Amino acid sequence: MTRLVLIANAGDGTISTLAINREPNPRLEVLATSGDVKGCSTFAIDPERDLVFAATKDPSIAVLRLDRESGELTELSRRPVDAPLAYLALTPDGTSLLGASYHDGFGEAWPVDGEGLGEPHSRFEYANLHAIVAADDNVYAPSLGDDLVAQFRLEDGELKPLSPGAVNAPAGSGPRHLIVDGQHVYLLTEFSGEVIRYSRGDNGGLSEEQRTIVVDPDAGLSRSRYGADPMEEHLIWGADLHRGGRFLFTSERTTSTIATVEVGPDGELGDVLAHTRVEQQPRGFAVTPDGEFLISVGERSTFASLFAIHDDGSLEQVSRVGIGAGANWVRVL
C-alpha cells in the first residue's frame, strides 16, 4: 500500500504531497506542491472525504480537496477566524473541527458543514493554547502559559468542561503537544523537555502517572522559559511527539534531534533509547500507522527525510527529497 504524506511549508504558503514508495527500496517521492495557505503551520485531514482543513496567517481556515492520484489540492471554501491557529484537529466522527490559538489564547469548535465550516459553537480561553486533540467523547487542550491541560466532554458537538476542568502540569514546564493512546495520554513540555504520562478515568479525566526527561543529557541544554531565545541561549525547545509501535518519539529543535522512548505493554514509559539527528529545527514530524517509518522536516530545512524505524528504536535515514521552505507540519494518510 502506498502511503501519502502531506507537509505544510509555512515559508512558501503551500502544502506538499508526497508518496512513500517501498519498492525496490523505501523512498519519498514528491507528487505535488499546491495550495494558497499563507504561513500554514497546522492542518487536519478527513481521509474519508479527502478534505484538508488548513489554518493560515490571514487568519482563516481553508478547506481543500485532495486528489490522491495527482497529489494536488483544490480550495473549496475559506472561513475567516479571529486569530492565527497553532493546531487543528477533527473530532472522531468528522462533524466538528477544533482549533487552538497560541497568541490569542482561545480554543474553538466549528461544525463541518459539507465542504465548509459553520459558525463556531464552543469557545474557551487559557493562556498560550498550543494544541487540541479529540479522542472518543473527550477533548484535551494543553495551555503552555497556564501549565495545564484543559479537559472536556463532547456533547452534541459542543465542549463541556469536565470536573475539574483542567489538570495541572509542572510549573514553568510549558505543556505543548499531546497524543491519546487508549487510556493513556502523553504530553510533551516545551521548556523542561519532559514527557508526562496521564491515565484517563471513566469520564475521560486525567491523572498524572509518570514523568520522564527525554532531552539528550550530553547536549548541555538548560531549562527554557516564555520569551527566551532557545537557540541563542542553548535552551530546551521541545516541539512534537508521536507513537509508533513499541516507541514514543519526541522532537527537540535546539539540537535538531528526535528521541526514541521505549513504551511498555502497560503504557509505562521506559528508557530513552536514542537521540537521532534530523532535519534542522524539527517542529513537526510523523510516524506511519504501521510504525515502520518516520518522516522528519525542519523549519530551517527545505528537505524531508524518511527514516526506517528499527527494532532497537534506532532511526536510519533511507530517503531525502526537496520540499518547500519552513516546513513544520506533517501528517500521513
TIVEXTI-727115 format. One record per residue: residue in one letter; y, x, z of N, C-alpha, C, O in turn. Coordinates in steps of 0.2 Angstrom, whole numbers, padded with zeros to 4 digits, always signed. Layout:
BEGIN
aYXZYXZYXZYXZ ...
This chain:
BEGIN
m-0006+0004+0000+0000+0000+0000+0006+0004+0000+0007+0009+0004 t+0011+0003-0005+0017+0007-0005+0022+0004+0000+0024-0002-0001 r+0025+0008+0004+0030+0006+0009+0037+0007+0006+0038+0012+0003 l+0041+0002+0008+0048+0003+0006+0052+0005+0012+0051+0003+0018 v+0057+0009+0011+0062+0012+0016+0069+0010+0014+0071+0012+0009 l+0073+0007+0019+0080+0006+0017+0084+0010+0022+0082+0011+0028 i+0089+0014+0019+0093+0018+0023+0100+0017+0022+0102+0016+0016 a+0104+0016+0027+0111+0015+0027+0115+0021+0026+0114+0026+0031 n+0119+0022+0021+0123+0028+0020+0130+0026+0022+0134+0024+0018 a+0132+0027+0028+0139+0024+0031+0144+0028+0027+0150+0025+0026 g+0144+0034+0025+0149+0038+0022+0150+0036+0015+0156+0036+0013 d+0145+0033+0012+0146+0030+0005+0147+0023+0004+0149+0020-0001 g+0145+0019+0010+0146+0012+0010+0140+0009+0005+0141+0004+0002 t+0134+0012+0006+0128+0010+0001+0122+0010+0006+0122+0012+0011 i+0117+0007+0003+0110+0007+0006+0105+0009+0001+0105+0007-0005 s+0102+0015+0002+0097+0017-0002+0090+0014-0001+0088+0013+0005 t+0086+0013-0006+0079+0010-0006+0075+0016-0008+0075+0018-0014 l+0070+0017-0004+0065+0022-0006+0058+0020-0005+0057+0015-0002 a+0053+0023-0009+0046+0021-0008+0043+0027-0005+0044+0033-0006 i+0038+0025-0001+0033+0031+0002+0027+0030-0003+0023+0026-0002 n+0026+0035-0007+0020+0036-0011+0015+0041-0008+0017+0046-0006 r+0009+0039-0007+0004+0043-0004+0000+0047-0008-0004+0052-0006 e-0001+0046-0015-0005+0049-0020-0001+0053-0025+0004+0050-0027 p-0002+0059-0027-0008+0063-0024-0006+0066-0017-0011+0068-0014 n+0000+0066-0016+0002+0069-0009+0008+0064-0006+0012+0062-0010 p+0008+0063+0000+0014+0059+0003+0020+0062+0001+0022+0068+0002 r+0025+0057-0001+0031+0059-0003+0036+0053-0003+0034+0047-0004 l+0043+0054-0003+0048+0049-0003+0050+0049-0011+0051+0055-0014 e+0052+0043-0013+0055+0043-0020+0060+0038-0019+0060+0032-0017 v+0066+0040-0022+0072+0035-0022+0072+0031-0027+0071+0033-0033 l+0072+0024-0026+0071+0019-0031+0078+0017-0033+0080+0016-0039 a+0083+0016-0028+0090+0013-0030+0094+0015-0024+0092+0015-0018 t+0101+0015-0026+0106+0015-0021+0111+0010-0023+0114+0011-0028 s+0112+0005-0019+0116-0001-0021+0120-0004-0015+0119-0001-0009 g+0123-0009-0016+0127-0012-0011+0134-0010-0010+0135-0004-0011 d+0138-0015-0008+0145-0013-0006+0146-0015+0001+0149-0020+0003 v+0144-0010+0005+0144-0011+0013+0148-0005+0016+0145-0001+0019 k+0154-0006+0016+0158+0000+0019+0157+0001+0026+0156-0003+0030 g+0155+0008+0027+0154+0010+0034+0148+0007+0037+0147+0007+0043 c+0143+0005+0033+0137+0001+0036+0133+0006+0041+0131+0011+0039 s+0132+0004+0047+0128+0008+0052+0123+0004+0055+0119+0006+0059 t+0122-0002+0053+0116-0006+0055+0115-0012+0050+0119-0015+0047 f+0108-0014+0049+0106-0019+0046+0100-0022+0048+0096-0019+0052 a+0098-0028+0047+0092-0032+0049+0089-0034+0043+0092-0036+0038 i+0082-0035+0043+0079-0037+0037+0074-0043+0038+0071-0043+0043 d+0074-0048+0034+0070-0053+0034+0065-0052+0029+0066-0054+0023 p+0059-0049+0030+0054-0047+0025+0051-0053+0021+0048-0052+0016 e+0051-0059+0025+0048-0065+0022+0052-0067+0016+0049-0070+0011 r+0058-0067+0016+0063-0069+0011+0066-0063+0007+0071-0064+0003 d+0065-0057+0009+0068-0051+0006+0076-0051+0007+0079-0050+0002 l+0078-0053+0012+0085-0054+0014+0087-0048+0018+0083-0046+0023 v+0093-0045+0017+0095-0039+0021+0102-0041+0024+0107-0043+0020 f+0103-0041+0030+0109-0043+0034+0113-0036+0036+0110-0033+0040 a+0118-0035+0032+0121-0028+0034+0128-0029+0036+0132-0032+0034 a+0130-0025+0042+0136-0025+0045+0141-0020+0042+0138-0014+0040 t+0147-0022+0041+0152-0017+0038+0158-0016+0042+0158-0020+0047 k+0162-0011+0041+0168-0010+0045+0174-0014+0043+0179-0013+0046 d+0173-0019+0038+0179-0023+0036+0182-0027+0041+0189-0027+0041 p+0179-0030+0046+0172-0031+0048+0169-0037+0045+0173-0042+0045 s+0163-0037+0043+0159-0043+0040+0152-0041+0041+0150-0036+0042 i+0148-0047+0039+0141-0046+0038+0139-0048+0031+0141-0054+0029 a+0137-0044+0027+0135-0045+0020+0127-0047+0020+0123-0044+0023 v+0126-0053+0017+0119-0055+0016+0117-0053+0009+0120-0055+0004 l+0112-0049+0008+0110-0046+0002+0102-0048+0000+0098-0048+0005 r+0100-0048-0006+0093-0049-0008+0091-0043-0011+0094-0040-0015 l+0085-0041-0008+0081-0035-0010+0076-0037-0016+0072-0041-0015 d+0077-0033-0021+0072-0033-0027+0067-0028-0025+0068-0022-0026 r+0061-0030-0023+0056-0025-0021+0054-0020-0027+0052-0014-0025 e+0054-0023-0033+0052-0018-0038+0057-0013-0040+0055-0007-0041 s+0063-0015-0041+0068-0010-0043+0071-0007-0037+0074-0001-0037 g+0071-0010-0031+0074-0007-0025+0082-0009-0025+0085-0008-0020 e+0084-0013-0030+0091-0015-0030+0093-0020-0025+0089-0025-0023 l+0099-0020-0022+0101-0025-0018+0107-0029-0021+0111-0026-0024 t+0107-0036-0021+0112-0040-0024+0115-0044-0018+0112-0048-0014 e+0122-0044-0018+0125-0048-0012+0125-0055-0014+0126-0058-0019 l+0123-0059-0009+0123-0067-0009+0129-0070-0006+0131-0075-0008 s+0131-0067+0000+0136-0070+0004+0139-0065+0008+0136-0060+0009 r+0145-0067+0011+0148-0062+0016+0152-0066+0021+0155-0071+0020 r+0151-0064+0028+0154-0068+0033+0159-0063+0037+0156-0058+0040 p+0165-0065+0038+0169-0061+0042+0167-0061+0050+0165-0066+0052 v+0168-0056+0053+0166-0056+0061+0172-0053+0064+0177-0050+0061 d+0172-0054+0071+0178-0052+0075+0179-0044+0075+0185-0042+0076 a+0174-0040+0075+0174-0033+0076+0168-0030+0072+0163-0033+0072 p+0169-0023+0071+0163-0020+0068+0157-0020+0073+0158-0020+0079 l+0151-0021+0070+0145-0021+0074+0141-0015+0074+0140-0012+0069 a+0138-0013+0080+0134-0007+0081+0127-0009+0080+0123-0004+0079 y+0125-0015+0080+0117-0017+0080+0117-0024+0078+0120-0028+0080 l+0112-0025+0073+0110-0032+0071+0102-0032+0072+0098-0028+0070 a+0100-0038+0073+0093-0040+0074+0092-0047+0073+0096-0051+0075 l+0086-0049+0070+0084-0056+0069+0080-0058+0074+0076-0054+0077 t+0081-0065+0076+0076-0067+0081+0069-0068+0077+0069-0068+0071 p+0063-0068+0081+0057-0068+0078+0055-0073+0073+0052-0072+0068 d+0058-0079+0074+0057-0084+0069+0062-0084+0063+0062-0088+0058 g+0067-0079+0063+0072-0078+0057+0077-0083+0057+0081-0083+0052 t+0078-0087+0062+0083-0093+0062+0090-0091+0064+0095-0094+0063 s+0090-0085+0068+0096-0083+0071+0097-0075+0070+0092-0072+0070 l+0103-0073+0069+0105-0066+0068+0109-0064+0074+0114-0068+0076 l+0107-0059+0078+0110-0056+0084+0114-0050+0082+0112-0046+0078 g+0120-0049+0085+0124-0044+0084+0127-0041+0090+0129-0045+0095 a+0128-0034+0091+0132-0031+0097+0137-0027+0094+0137-0023+0090 s+0143-0028+0097+0149-0024+0096+0150-0019+0101+0151-0021+0107 y+0150-0013+0099+0151-0007+0104+0159-0007+0106+0160-0007+0112 h+0163-0006+0102+0170-0005+0104+0174-0011+0107+0178-0011+0111 d+0172-0017+0104+0175-0024+0107+0170-0027+0113+0173-0032+0116 g+0164-0024+0114+0161-0026+0120+0158-0033+0120+0159-0037+0125 f+0156-0036+0114+0153-0043+0114+0146-0043+0110+0145-0039+0106 g+0142-0048+0112+0136-0049+0108+0137-0056+0106+0140-0061+0109 e+0134-0058+0100+0135-0064+0097+0129-0066+0093+0125-0062+0091 a+0128-0073+0092+0122-0075+0088+0124-0080+0083+0128-0085+0085 w+0122-0079+0077+0124-0084+0071+0118-0087+0069+0113-0084+0068 p+0118-0093+0067+0112-0097+0064+0112-0094+0057+0117-0094+0053 v+0106-0093+0054+0104-0091+0047+0104-0098+0043+0100-0102+0045 d+0109-0099+0039+0109-0105+0035+0108-0103+0028+0113-0101+0024 g+0102-0104+0026+0100-0102+0019+0101-0095+0017+0097-0091+0020 e+0105-0094+0013+0107-0087+0011+0114-0084+0014+0117-0080+0011 g+0116-0088+0019+0122-0086+0023+0121-0087+0030+0116-0088+0033 l+0127-0086+0034+0127-0087+0041+0132-0092+0043+0137-0093+0040 g+0130-0096+0048+0134-0102+0051+0139-0099+0056+0139-0093+0057 e+0142-0104+0059+0147-0102+0065+0143-0099+0071+0137-0102+0072 p+0145-0094+0074+0141-0092+0080+0140-0097+0085+0145-0101+0087 h+0134-0097+0088+0133-0102+0093+0132-0099+0100+0131-0103+0105 s+0132-0093+0101+0132-0090+0108+0136-0083+0108+0136-0080+0103 r+0139-0082+0113+0143-0076+0114+0143-0073+0121+0143-0078+0126 f+0142-0067+0122+0143-0064+0129+0146-0058+0129+0147-0055+0123 e+0149-0055+0135+0153-0049+0135+0151-0044+0140+0150-0046+0146 y+0150-0038+0138+0148-0032+0143+0152-0026+0139+0153-0026+0133 a+0153-0021+0143+0157-0015+0140+0152-0011+0136+0146-0010+0138 n+0154-0009+0130+0151-0005+0125+0144-0007+0124+0139-0003+0125 l+0143-0013+0122+0136-0015+0120+0133-0011+0114+0137-0010+0109 h+0127-0008+0114+0125-0004+0109+0119-0006+0105+0118-0003+0100 a+0116-0011+0108+0110-0014+0104+0109-0021+0107+0111-0023+0112 i+0105-0025+0103+0102-0031+0105+0096-0032+0101+0095-0032+0095 v+0091-0034+0105+0084-0035+0102+0081-0041+0105+0081-0043+0111 a+0077-0044+0100+0074-0051+0102+0066-0050+0102+0064-0046+0098 a+0063-0053+0107+0055-0052+0107+0053-0059+0110+0055-0060+0116 d+0048-0062+0107+0046-0068+0109+0052-0073+0111+0056-0074+0106 d+0053-0076+0117+0058-0080+0118+0064-0076+0122+0068-0080+0125 n+0064-0070+0122+0069-0066+0126+0073-0062+0121+0071-0060+0116 v+0079-0060+0124+0084-0056+0120+0086-0051+0126+0088-0053+0131 y+0087-0044+0124+0089-0039+0128+0095-0035+0125+0094-0034+0119 a+0100-0033+0129+0106-0030+0126+0108-0025+0131+0111-0026+0136 p+0107-0018+0129+0110-0013+0133+0117-0012+0133+0120-0012+0127 s+0120-0011+0139+0128-0010+0139+0129-0003+0141+0127-0001+0147 l+0131+0001+0137+0132+0008+0139+0138+0009+0144+0137+0013+0148 g+0143+0005+0143+0149+0005+0148+0147+0003+0155+0150+0005+0159 d+0143-0002+0155+0142-0005+0162+0135-0003+0165+0133-0005+0170 d+0131+0001+0161+0125+0004+0164+0120-0002+0166+0118-0002+0172 l+0119-0006+0161+0114-0011+0162+0111-0014+0156+0113-0012+0150 v+0106-0018+0157+0103-0021+0151+0103-0029+0153+0100-0031+0157 a+0107-0032+0148+0108-0040+0149+0102-0043+0147+0099-0040+0142 q+0100-0048+0150+0093-0052+0148+0094-0059+0147+0097-0062+0151 f+0091-0062+0142+0092-0069+0140+0086-0072+0138+0081-0069+0137 r+0086-0079+0139+0080-0083+0136+0083-0087+0130+0089-0089+0130 l+0079-0087+0124+0081-0091+0118+0079-0098+0119+0073-0099+0120 e+0084-0102+0119+0083-0109+0119+0086-0113+0113+0092-0113+0113 d+0082-0115+0108+0085-0119+0103+0090-0114+0099+0096-0117+0097 g+0089-0108+0099+0093-0103+0095+0099-0101+0100+0103-0096+0098 e+0100-0103+0106+0105-0101+0110+0103-0096+0115+0097-0097+0118 l+0108-0092+0117+0106-0087+0123+0108-0090+0129+0114-0091+0131 k+0103-0090+0134+0104-0092+0141+0102-0087+0145+0096-0084+0145 p+0107-0084+0149+0106-0079+0154+0100-0080+0159+0099-0086+0161 l+0096-0075+0160+0090-0076+0165+0094-0075+0172+0100-0074+0172 s+0090-0076+0177+0092-0075+0184+0088-0069+0187+0082-0071+0189 p+0091-0063+0188+0098-0061+0186+0099-0061+0179+0094-0060+0175 g+0105-0060+0177+0107-0060+0170+0107-0053+0167+0108-0052+0161 a+0106-0048+0172+0105-0041+0169+0101-0037+0174+0101-0039+0180 v+0099-0031+0172+0095-0027+0176+0099-0020+0176+0101-0018+0170 n+0100-0016+0181+0104-0010+0181+0100-0004+0178+0094-0004+0178 a+0104+0000+0175+0101+0007+0173+0105+0012+0178+0110+0010+0181 p+0102+0018+0178+0106+0023+0182+0113+0024+0180+0115+0024+0175 a+0117+0025+0186+0125+0025+0185+0126+0031+0180+0124+0037+0181 g+0130+0030+0175+0133+0035+0171+0127+0038+0166+0128+0043+0163 s+0122+0034+0165+0116+0036+0161+0118+0034+0153+0116+0038+0149 g+0122+0029+0152+0123+0027+0145+0118+0024+0142+0115+0026+0137 p+0115+0018+0144+0110+0014+0141+0112+0013+0133+0117+0010+0132 r+0108+0015+0129+0110+0014+0121+0105+0010+0117+0107+0004+0115 h+0099+0012+0116+0094+0008+0112+0088+0007+0116+0086+0010+0120 l+0085+0001+0114+0078-0001+0117+0073-0004+0112+0075-0006+0107 i+0067-0003+0114+0062-0007+0110+0058-0011+0115+0057-0009+0121 v+0055-0016+0112+0050-0020+0116+0043-0019+0113+0042-0020+0107 d+0038-0017+0118+0031-0016+0116+0027-0020+0120+0025-0018+0126 g+0026-0027+0118+0022-0031+0123+0025-0032+0129+0031-0035+0129 q+0022-0031+0135+0025-0032+0141+0029-0026+0144+0031-0026+0150 h+0030-0021+0139+0034-0015+0141+0041-0015+0137+0041-0017+0131 v+0046-0013+0140+0052-0011+0137+0054-0004+0138+0054-0002+0144 y+0056+0000+0133+0058+0007+0133+0065+0007+0131+0067+0005+0126 l+0069+0010+0136+0076+0011+0135+0078+0018+0135+0076+0022+0139 l+0082+0020+0130+0084+0027+0129+0091+0027+0131+0096+0023+0129 t+0093+0032+0135+0100+0033+0138+0103+0039+0134+0100+0044+0132 e+0110+0038+0132+0113+0042+0128+0116+0048+0132+0116+0054+0129 f+0118+0047+0138+0121+0053+0142+0116+0057+0146+0118+0063+0147 s+0111+0054+0149+0106+0058+0153+0100+0060+0149+0096+0063+0152 g+0099+0057+0143+0093+0059+0140+0086+0057+0143+0081+0061+0143 e+0086+0051+0145+0080+0048+0149+0077+0042+0145+0081+0039+0141 v+0071+0041+0145+0068+0035+0143+0066+0032+0150+0063+0034+0154 i+0068+0025+0150+0067+0021+0156+0062+0016+0154+0063+0012+0149 r+0056+0015+0157+0051+0010+0156+0052+0004+0161+0052+0005+0167 y+0053-0002+0158+0053-0008+0162+0047-0012+0160+0044-0012+0155 s+0045-0016+0165+0040-0021+0164+0043-0028+0163+0048-0029+0166 r+0040-0032+0159+0043-0039+0158+0039-0044+0162+0033-0044+0162 g+0043-0048+0166+0040-0053+0170+0038-0059+0166+0039-0059+0160 d+0036-0064+0170+0033-0071+0167+0039-0074+0163+0038-0077+0157 n+0045-0073+0165+0051-0076+0162+0054-0071+0157+0060-0073+0154 g+0052-0065+0157+0055-0060+0152+0059-0055+0156+0062-0051+0153 g+0060-0057+0163+0065-0052+0167+0062-0045+0167+0056-0045+0168 l+0066-0040+0167+0064-0033+0168+0064-0031+0175+0068-0032+0179 s+0059-0026+0176+0059-0022+0182+0057-0015+0180+0053-0014+0177 e+0061-0011+0183+0060-0004+0181+0054-0001+0184+0052-0002+0190 e+0050+0003+0180+0044+0006+0182+0044+0014+0182+0040+0017+0186 q+0048+0017+0178+0047+0024+0177+0053+0027+0173+0056+0023+0169 r+0055+0033+0175+0060+0037+0171+0057+0043+0169+0054+0047+0173 t+0059+0045+0163+0056+0052+0160+0062+0055+0156+0065+0052+0152 i+0063+0062+0158+0068+0066+0154+0065+0068+0147+0059+0070+0147 v+0068+0067+0142+0065+0068+0135+0069+0074+0131+0066+0076+0126 v+0074+0076+0134+0078+0081+0130+0074+0088+0131+0071+0089+0136 d+0075+0093+0127+0072+0099+0127+0075+0103+0133+0081+0105+0133 p+0071+0105+0138+0074+0109+0143+0076+0116+0142+0080+0119+0145 d+0074+0118+0136+0076+0125+0134+0082+0125+0130+0085+0130+0128 a+0085+0119+0128+0091+0118+0124+0098+0120+0128+0103+0121+0125 g+0097+0119+0134+0103+0121+0138+0109+0115+0138+0114+0117+0139 l+0106+0109+0137+0111+0104+0137+0113+0101+0144+0109+0101+0148 s+0119+0099+0144+0122+0096+0151+0122+0089+0150+0123+0086+0144 r+0123+0085+0155+0124+0078+0155+0130+0076+0152+0135+0079+0153 s+0131+0071+0148+0137+0069+0145+0140+0063+0148+0138+0061+0154 r+0146+0061+0145+0150+0056+0149+0154+0052+0143+0154+0055+0138 y+0156+0046+0145+0160+0042+0140+0166+0046+0138+0170+0049+0142 g+0168+0047+0131+0174+0050+0129+0173+0057+0128+0178+0061+0125 a+0167+0060+0130+0166+0068+0129+0164+0069+0121+0162+0065+0118 d+0165+0075+0119+0163+0078+0113+0157+0082+0114+0157+0088+0116 p+0151+0079+0113+0144+0082+0114+0143+0088+0110+0141+0093+0113 m+0146+0089+0104+0145+0095+0100+0149+0100+0103+0147+0106+0103 e+0155+0099+0105+0160+0104+0107+0158+0107+0114+0158+0113+0115 e+0155+0102+0118+0153+0104+0125+0146+0105+0126+0144+0107+0131 h+0142+0105+0121+0135+0106+0121+0132+0101+0126+0128+0103+0131 l+0133+0094+0125+0130+0089+0130+0125+0085+0126+0124+0085+0120 i+0121+0082+0131+0116+0077+0129+0119+0072+0124+0124+0069+0126 w+0115+0070+0119+0118+0065+0114+0112+0061+0112+0111+0061+0106 g+0109+0057+0116+0103+0053+0114+0105+0047+0109+0111+0045+0109 a+0101+0045+0105+0103+0040+0100+0097+0035+0099+0099+0029+0101 d+0092+0036+0096+0087+0031+0094+0080+0032+0097+0078+0038+0099 l+0076+0027+0097+0069+0028+0099+0064+0023+0095+0067+0017+0094 h+0058+0025+0094+0053+0020+0091+0046+0022+0093+0045+0028+0095 r+0042+0017+0093+0035+0018+0094+0031+0019+0088+0032+0016+0083 g+0026+0023+0089+0021+0025+0083+0014+0027+0086+0014+0032+0089 g+0009+0022+0086+0003+0024+0088+0003+0026+0096+0005+0022+0100 r+0000+0031+0098+0000+0033+0105+0006+0037+0107+0007+0039+0113 f+0012+0037+0103+0018+0040+0104+0024+0036+0104+0024+0031+0101 l+0029+0039+0108+0036+0036+0108+0040+0042+0105+0039+0048+0108 f+0044+0041+0101+0049+0046+0098+0056+0044+0099+0058+0038+0099 t+0060+0049+0101+0067+0049+0103+0071+0054+0099+0069+0060+0098 s+0077+0052+0097+0081+0057+0094+0087+0059+0098+0090+0056+0102 e+0089+0066+0097+0095+0069+0101+0099+0072+0096+0096+0077+0092 r+0105+0071+0095+0110+0073+0090+0113+0080+0091+0114+0083+0086 t+0114+0082+0097+0117+0089+0098+0112+0094+0095+0115+0099+0092 t+0106+0094+0097+0101+0099+0094+0098+0097+0088+0094+0100+0085 s+0099+0091+0085+0096+0088+0079+0088+0088+0080+0085+0091+0076 t+0086+0085+0085+0078+0085+0086+0076+0078+0088+0080+0074+0090 i+0069+0078+0087+0066+0072+0089+0060+0074+0093+0056+0078+0092 a+0060+0070+0099+0055+0072+0104+0049+0067+0103+0050+0061+0102 t+0043+0070+0104+0037+0066+0104+0034+0065+0111+0033+0070+0115 v+0034+0059+0114+0032+0057+0121+0025+0054+0120+0024+0049+0117 e+0020+0056+0124+0014+0053+0124+0014+0046+0129+0018+0046+0134 v+0011+0041+0126+0011+0034+0130+0004+0033+0131-0001+0033+0127 g+0002+0031+0137-0005+0030+0140-0007+0022+0138-0002+0019+0135 p-0013+0021+0138-0015+0014+0137-0012+0009+0140-0012+0003+0138 d-0010+0010+0146-0006+0005+0151+0001+0005+0149+0005+0002+0153 g+0004+0009+0144+0011+0009+0143+0015+0014+0147+0021+0015+0145 e+0011+0018+0151+0015+0023+0155+0017+0029+0151+0013+0031+0147 l+0022+0032+0152+0025+0037+0149+0022+0044+0151+0021+0045+0157 g+0019+0048+0147+0016+0054+0149+0020+0060+0147+0026+0060+0148 d+0017+0065+0145+0021+0072+0144+0025+0071+0137+0023+0068+0132 v+0030+0075+0137+0034+0077+0131+0030+0082+0127+0029+0088+0130 l+0027+0080+0121+0023+0085+0118+0026+0089+0113+0023+0095+0112 a+0032+0087+0110+0035+0092+0105+0042+0090+0105+0044+0084+0106 h+0046+0095+0103+0053+0093+0100+0054+0096+0093+0053+0102+0092 t+0055+0092+0088+0055+0094+0081+0062+0094+0078+0065+0089+0079 r+0063+0099+0075+0070+0100+0071+0070+0095+0065+0065+0095+0061 v+0075+0091+0065+0075+0086+0059+0082+0087+0056+0085+0092+0057 e+0084+0082+0052+0090+0082+0048+0096+0082+0053+0095+0079+0059 q+0101+0085+0051+0107+0086+0056+0110+0080+0058+0112+0076+0055 q+0110+0079+0065+0113+0074+0069+0110+0067+0068+0112+0063+0064 p+0103+0067+0070+0099+0061+0068+0101+0055+0073+0098+0054+0078 r+0105+0051+0070+0107+0044+0074+0101+0039+0074+0099+0037+0079 g+0099+0038+0068+0093+0034+0067+0087+0037+0063+0088+0042+0059 f+0081+0034+0064+0075+0036+0061+0071+0030+0061+0072+0025+0064 a+0065+0031+0058+0060+0025+0058+0053+0028+0058+0052+0034+0056 v+0048+0024+0060+0041+0026+0060+0037+0020+0056+0039+0014+0057 t+0033+0022+0052+0029+0017+0048+0025+0013+0053+0022+0016+0058 p+0023+0007+0051+0019+0002+0055+0012+0005+0057+0010+0004+0063 d+0009+0009+0053+0003+0012+0054+0003+0018+0059-0002+0021+0061 g+0009+0021+0060+0010+0026+0065+0009+0033+0061+0008+0038+0065 e+0008+0033+0055+0006+0039+0051+0012+0044+0049+0012+0050+0049 f+0018+0040+0048+0024+0044+0046+0030+0042+0049+0031+0037+0052 l+0035+0047+0050+0041+0046+0052+0046+0048+0047+0046+0053+0044 i+0052+0044+0046+0057+0046+0042+0063+0047+0045+0066+0043+0049 s+0066+0053+0044+0072+0055+0048+0078+0056+0043+0077+0059+0037 v+0084+0054+0045+0090+0055+0042+0095+0058+0047+0094+0058+0053 g+0101+0060+0044+0106+0063+0049+0113+0061+0046+0114+0061+0040 e+0117+0060+0051+0124+0059+0050+0128+0064+0046+0133+0063+0043 r+0125+0071+0047+0128+0076+0044+0124+0079+0039+0124+0085+0037 s+0120+0075+0036+0115+0077+0031+0115+0072+0025+0117+0066+0026 t+0113+0074+0019+0113+0070+0013+0106+0070+0011+0104+0068+0005 f+0101+0071+0015+0094+0071+0014+0090+0066+0019+0092+0065+0024 a+0084+0063+0016+0080+0060+0020+0073+0064+0020+0071+0066+0015 s+0070+0065+0026+0064+0069+0027+0058+0064+0029+0059+0060+0033 l+0052+0065+0026+0046+0062+0028+0042+0067+0032+0040+0072+0029 f+0040+0065+0038+0036+0069+0042+0029+0065+0043+0029+0059+0044 a+0024+0069+0043+0017+0067+0044+0016+0067+0052+0018+0073+0055 i+0014+0062+0055+0013+0062+0062+0005+0064+0064+0001+0061+0062 h+0004+0070+0067-0002+0072+0068-0005+0070+0075-0001+0067+0079 d-0012+0070+0076-0015+0068+0082-0012+0071+0088-0013+0068+0094 d-0010+0077+0088-0007+0080+0094+0000+0079+0095+0003+0081+0100 g+0003+0074+0091+0010+0072+0092+0015+0077+0088+0021+0075+0088 s+0013+0082+0085+0017+0086+0081+0019+0083+0075+0016+0079+0072 l+0025+0085+0072+0028+0082+0066+0028+0087+0060+0030+0093+0062 e+0025+0086+0054+0025+0091+0049+0029+0088+0043+0027+0082+0041 q+0034+0091+0041+0038+0089+0035+0034+0089+0029+0032+0095+0027 v+0033+0084+0025+0029+0084+0019+0033+0082+0013+0031+0083+0007 s+0040+0079+0014+0044+0077+0008+0051+0077+0010+0052+0076+0016 r+0056+0079+0006+0063+0078+0007+0066+0077+0001+0065+0080-0004 v+0071+0071+0001+0074+0069-0005+0082+0068-0003+0083+0067+0002 g+0086+0069-0009+0093+0067-0008+0095+0060-0007+0092+0056-0011 i+0099+0058-0003+0101+0051-0002+0109+0051-0002+0112+0056-0005 g+0112+0046+0001+0119+0046+0002+0122+0050+0008+0118+0053+0012 a+0129+0050+0009+0132+0053+0015+0132+0049+0021+0133+0043+0021 g+0132+0052+0027+0132+0049+0033+0127+0044+0035+0128+0039+0038 a+0121+0046+0032+0115+0041+0034+0114+0041+0041+0113+0045+0045 n+0113+0034+0043+0112+0033+0050+0108+0028+0053+0107+0026+0059 w+0105+0024+0048+0101+0018+0050+0095+0018+0045+0096+0018+0039 v+0089+0017+0048+0083+0017+0044+0078+0012+0046+0077+0011+0052 r+0075+0008+0041+0070+0003+0043+0065+0003+0037+0066+0005+0031 v+0059+0002+0039+0053+0002+0035+0050-0005+0034+0050-0009+0038 l+0049-0007+0027+0046-0014+0026+0038-0012+0024+0035-0017+0023 
